[in-house]
Amino acid sequence: MAIHARKFLPPWAVILLSMVLGVAAGMVLGEDAARLQPLGDLFVALIRMVVMPVIFVSLVCAVTSLHDLTRMRRIACKALAIYCGTMMLSAALTMSLAEAFDIGRGLSYARQAEVPGAAMDWSYLMPANPVQAMAQGQVMPVMLFALLFGIAINLSGEAGRPVAHFFESLNHVIFRLVGMLLRYAPIGVFALMAAVSATCGLDMLSQLGALVGTLYLACLLMLTVVYGTLLGLAGLNPLPFMTKMIPVQLFAFSSCSSNASLPMTLETANRLGVPRAISAFVLPLGSTVNMNGLAIYLGAVAIFAANAAGVELSWMQKAMVMLTVTFGALGAAGMPGTGLIVMSLVLTSVGLPLEVIAAVAAVDRIIDMINTSTNVSGDALAAVLVAKSEADFDREAYSA
């Protein structure tokens, strides 16, 4: 039915309809809705199947199109500055809201006196075996290898031109494949939402309703007020951006994966007037290191845990949380469940109770949904702002 609805409704409306029908099916069918999970898992698996080829080929093409290595460094610095700045802003925003709503107060968790520190292992960044890194879905090593490979093509001069042309053709083929897979997005979204609504239920939402509500409010403020303000400061009308990002946000909401949403985000960035040379570089980087939604998540949980333990965080401790959230998000993967992995690092940094993780895990999937929508929108926002600052931006395509 959803596929036939494409003839009468825009893509975002079809996906939204699929989500609504999926939630309704989950509430009606109950536990039986879990039988639909394989359909959703299959669709996400098909999308993930093309993530590594998209990242590698797109980045190689992006580098080969940027013959000026100085410009490539400039674009990378701008993108990272936007990512870090918006993540710290996200953490500060949600911590302020969490304190205002006093979430977690009344729970009884003991503060951890001494908790072993969790160290981030960055050694995996160097791909000893690029093929193995692709097979294991290690995004950062693949990105590093693609960057070096693209630079080597540029430095090869005329001898490297046939290789560059090959990757340009391969890039077109891969995105045609992505388009084929996305035609079945409504079915996958329906199945995912049916299974999630049946599994989580309303009881879990009521137990941690204040935390979930605060996170959703913070994410919505980021998506509208903060992102809109940044676009306005760049001289752009926020409405086209917000409208065109709706299909990506809805898919990210259901899949809970920035990486799985990457092919759709790349296509949308093109419709937002961002040239492929910039979007193919900025967006894969953002899907790995830009986690505005995760920063919101972790900032709120830090205040939640502090209130639950009866601890008043000092300004220095809050600054430590913001820094830990930012750097923890930089090293996180754009996959479901990332928040729980990085959460222990943030709580440990200021001695907050790790038992909170077990409670939050009950609604992690529900929180992951809005977080991922915020993440992918932040990636696209950075691509637009970088393209605008580079004077390589199609304003007509953006406003169309």
C-alpha positions in Angstrom: 0.0 0.0 0.0 2.8 2.4 0.9 4.4 1.8 -2.5 1.2 2.7 -4.3 0.8 5.8 -2.1 4.0 7.2 -3.7 1.8 8.1 -6.8 -0.3 10.5 -4.7 1.9 11.6 -1.7 5.4 13.1 -1.5 8.1 10.7 -0.2 8.2 12.2 3.3 4.4 11.8 3.6 4.7 8.1 2.6 7.3 7.5 5.2 5.3 9.3 7.8 2.2 7.3 6.9 4.3 4.1 7.2 5.5 5.2 10.7 1.9 6.0 11.9 0.6 2.7 10.6 3.6 0.8 12.1 2.9 2.3 15.6 -0.8 1.4 15.3 0.0 -2.1 14.2 2.4 -2.5 17.1 -0.2 -1.4 19.6 -2.9 -3.6 18.1 -0.8 -6.7 17.6 1.2 -6.5 20.8 3.9 -9.1 21.0 2.9 -10.6 17.7 4.3 -7.4 16.0 7.8 -8.6 16.8 7.3 -11.0 13.9 7.6 -7.9 11.6 11.1 -7.1 13.0 12.9 -9.3 10.3 11.4 -7.1 7.6 12.8 -4.0 9.2 16.1 -5.6 10.0 16.3 -6.7 6.3 15.8 -3.2 5.0 18.3 -1.7 7.4 20.8 -4.4 6.4 20.3 -3.6 2.7 21.1 0.1 3.5 24.1 -0.8 5.6 25.2 -3.0 2.7 26.0 0.1 0.7 27.3 2.3 3.5 30.9 1.2 3.2 31.0 1.5 -0.6 29.2 4.9 -0.4 31.7 6.2 2.1 34.8 4.9 0.3 33.8 5.8 -3.2 32.3 9.2 -2.3 35.3 10.3 -0.3 37.7 9.2 -3.1 35.6 11.2 -5.6 35.4 14.2 -3.2 39.2 14.3 -2.8 39.9 13.8 -6.5 37.5 16.7 -7.3 39.4 18.9 -4.8 42.7 19.2 -6.6 43.6 22.1 -4.2 44.7 20.2 -1.1 44.6 23.6 0.8 40.9 23.8 0.1 40.4 20.2 1.4 42.1 21.1 4.7 40.1 24.3 4.9 36.8 22.4 4.4 37.8 19.7 7.0 38.6 22.4 9.6 35.4 24.3 9.0 33.3 21.1 9.3 35.1 20.0 12.5 34.6 23.4 14.0 30.9 23.3 13.3 30.6 19.8 14.7 32.4 20.5 17.9 30.6 23.8 18.5 27.1 22.4 17.9 27.9 19.4 20.1 29.0 21.5 23.0 26.0 23.8 22.5 23.7 20.7 22.5 25.1 19.4 25.8 24.8 22.8 27.4 21.2 23.2 26.2 20.0 19.8 27.5 21.8 20.2 30.8 20.1 23.5 31.4 16.7 22.0 30.5 17.4 18.9 32.7 18.2 21.2 35.7 15.1 23.3 35.1 12.8 20.3 35.1 14.8 18.7 37.9 14.7 15.3 36.3 15.9 12.3 38.3 15.2 13.9 41.7 13.8 11.5 44.2 15.6 8.4 42.9 18.1 6.7 45.3 21.4 6.0 43.6 24.7 6.1 45.6 27.5 8.3 44.1 30.5 6.4 43.0 33.5 7.3 45.1 36.1 5.8 42.9 35.4 4.5 39.4 38.1 3.3 37.1 38.5 5.6 34.1 37.4 4.5 30.7 39.9 5.2 28.0 39.1 5.7 24.4 41.1 3.5 22.1 42.1 5.5 18.9 44.6 2.9 17.6 41.9 1.5 15.3 42.1 4.7 13.2 45.1 3.3 11.3 43.8 0.7 8.9 46.4 -2.1 8.9 44.0 -3.9 6.5 41.6 -1.6 4.7 39.6 -4.5 3.2 39.1 -6.0 6.7 38.1 -2.5 8.0 35.4 -2.4 5.3 34.2 -5.9 6.1 33.9 -5.1 9.8 32.2 -1.8 9.2 34.9 0.4 10.8 34.1 3.8 9.4 37.0 5.9 10.5 39.8 3.6 9.1 37.9 3.4 5.8 37.6 7.2 5.7 41.3 7.6 6.4 42.2 5.1 3.7 39.8 6.8 1.2 41.4 10.2 1.9 44.9 8.9 1.4 43.9 7.0 -1.7 42.2 10.1 -3.2 45.3 12.2 -2.4 47.5 9.6 -4.1 45.3 9.8 -7.2 45.7 13.5 -7.4 49.4 13.4 -6.9 49.7 10.8 -9.7 48.8 13.4 -12.3 47.9 12.1 -15.7 48.5 8.5 -14.7 45.8 8.8 -12.0 43.1 10.3 -14.3 41.7 7.0 -15.5 41.4 5.8 -11.9 39.6 9.1 -11.0 37.2 8.6 -13.9 36.5 5.0 -12.9 35.5 6.1 -9.4 33.3 8.8 -10.8 31.4 6.2 -12.8 31.3 3.8 -9.9 29.9 6.6 -7.7 26.9 7.0 -10.2 26.3 3.3 -10.1 26.3 3.0 -6.3 23.9 5.9 -5.9 21.6 4.3 -8.5 21.7 1.2 -6.3 20.9 3.3 -3.3 17.9 4.7 -5.1 16.7 1.2 -5.8 16.9 0.2 -2.2 15.2 3.4 -0.9 12.1 2.6 -3.0 11.3 0.1 -0.3 11.8 2.4 2.7 8.1 2.6 3.6 8.0 -1.2 4.2 11.1 -1.2 6.3 9.9 1.8 8.4 6.5 0.2 8.9 8.1 -3.0 10.2 10.6 -1.2 12.4 8.0 1.0 14.1 5.6 -1.8 14.7 8.3 -3.9 16.4 9.5 -1.0 18.5 6.1 0.2 19.7 5.2 -3.3 20.7 8.5 -4.0 22.5 8.9 -0.8 24.4 5.3 -0.1 25.4 4.0 2.8 27.3 5.0 1.6 30.8 8.7 2.3 30.1 7.9 5.8 28.9 5.9 6.5 32.1 8.8 5.4 34.3 11.3 7.7 32.7 8.9 10.1 31.1 10.6 13.2 32.4 14.0 12.2 30.9 12.5 11.3 27.6 10.4 14.4 27.4 13.4 16.6 28.2 15.5 14.9 25.5 12.8 15.3 22.9 12.3 19.0 23.8 16.0 19.6 23.6 16.3 17.9 20.2 13.3 19.7 18.8 14.8 23.0 20.0 18.1 22.1 18.2 16.2 21.1 15.1 14.2 24.3 14.9 15.6 27.2 16.9 19.3 26.5 16.9 19.7 25.1 13.4 17.3 27.7 12.1 19.3 30.5 13.8 22.5 29.3 12.3 21.0 29.1 8.9 19.6 32.6 9.3 23.0 34.0 10.4 24.4 32.5 7.1 21.7 34.5 5.2 19.5 31.4 4.4 15.8 30.8 4.9 15.6 27.8 7.3 12.3 26.6 5.8 13.6 24.8 2.7 16.2 23.0 4.8 13.7 21.8 7.4 11.2 20.7 4.7 13.7 18.8 2.6 15.2 17.1 5.6 11.9 15.6 6.8 12.3 12.2 4.8 15.9 11.8 6.2 14.8 12.6 9.7 11.9 10.1 9.6 14.2 7.4 8.2 16.8 8.2 10.9 14.1 8.2 13.5 13.0 4.7 12.6 16.5 3.2 11.9 18.4 4.8 14.7 21.5 4.8 12.6 23.4 7.9 11.2 25.4 5.5 9.0 22.4 3.8 7.5 20.9 7.2 6.8 24.0 8.5 5.1 23.0 7.6 1.5 19.7 9.5 1.9 21.4 12.4 3.6 23.8 12.7 0.6 21.0 12.8 -1.9 19.2 15.4 0.2 22.3 17.6 0.5 22.4 17.7 -3.3 18.9 19.0 -3.3 19.9 21.6 -0.7 22.5 23.1 -3.1 25.6 21.4 -1.7 28.0 20.2 -4.4 28.9 16.5 -4.3 32.6 17.4 -3.8 31.7 19.0 -0.4 28.8 16.7 0.7 30.8 13.5 0.0 33.5 14.8 2.3 31.6 16.5 5.1 28.7 14.1 5.5 30.6 10.8 6.0 32.8 12.6 8.4 29.7 13.9 10.2 28.0 10.5 10.4 31.0 9.4 12.4 32.1 12.4 14.5 29.1 14.7 14.7 26.6 13.5 17.3 24.5 16.4 18.4 21.7 14.1 19.5 24.1 12.0 21.5 25.5 15.1 23.2 22.0 16.0 24.2 21.4 12.5 25.4 24.5 12.3 27.5 24.2 15.8 28.9 20.6 15.0 30.1 21.6 11.7 31.6 24.5 13.4 33.5 22.1 15.7 35.2 19.6 12.9 35.7 22.2 10.8 37.4 23.5 13.7 39.5 19.9 14.4 40.8 19.3 10.7 41.4 22.5 10.6 43.6 21.7 13.9 45.3 24.8 15.5 43.9 25.0 19.2 42.9 27.5 19.4 40.0 29.8 22.4 40.1 30.4 24.6 37.1 33.8 22.9 36.7 32.2 19.5 36.7 29.5 20.6 34.2 32.3 21.9 31.9 34.0 18.5 32.3 30.8 16.8 31.3 30.5 19.0 28.2 34.0 18.2 27.2 33.7 14.5 27.9 30.4 14.4 26.0 31.9 16.2 23.0 35.0 14.0 22.8 33.1 10.9 23.6 30.7 11.6 20.8 33.6 12.2 18.4 34.8 8.7 19.0 31.4 7.1 18.9 29.9 5.1 16.1 26.7 6.2 14.3 24.8 3.0 15.2 22.0 2.1 17.6 23.0 1.8 21.2 26.0 4.1 20.9 24.7 6.3 23.8 24.9 3.4 26.3 28.5 2.7 25.3 29.7 6.2 25.8 27.5 6.9 28.8 29.9 5.1 31.2 32.7 7.4 30.1 30.7 10.6 30.8 29.3 9.4 34.2 32.8 8.2 35.3 34.3 11.6 34.5 32.5 13.2 37.4 31.9 10.1 39.7 28.2 9.6 39.0 26.4 6.3 39.6 26.8 3.8 36.7 23.7 2.0 37.8 21.7 4.7 36.0 22.7 3.1 32.7 20.6 0.1 33.5 17.5 2.3 34.0 18.1 4.4 31.0 18.6 1.3 28.8 14.9 0.7 29.1 14.1 3.7 26.9 17.4 3.9 25.0 15.7 2.9 21.7 13.0 5.6 22.1 15.7 8.2 22.8 17.9 7.0 20.0 15.2 7.8 17.5 15.1 11.5 18.1 18.8 11.7 18.7 19.6 10.2 15.3 17.2 12.6 13.6 19.1 15.4 15.3 22.5 14.0 14.3 21.7 13.6 10.5 20.2 17.1 10.4 23.4 18.5 12.1 25.4 16.8 9.4 23.4 18.3 6.6 23.5 21.7 8.3 27.3 21.6 8.4 27.4 20.7 4.7 25.2 23.6 3.8 27.2 26.1 6.0 30.6 24.9 4.7 29.4 25.1 1.1 28.0 28.6 1.7 31.3 29.7 3.3 33.2 28.3 0.3 31.1 30.2 -2.2 30.3 26.8 -3.8 26.6 26.7 -3.1 23.5 26.6 -5.4 21.0 28.9 -3.7 18.4 28.2 -6.4 18.5 24.5 -5.7 18.3 25.2 -2.0 15.2 27.3 -2.3 13.5 25.2 -4.9 
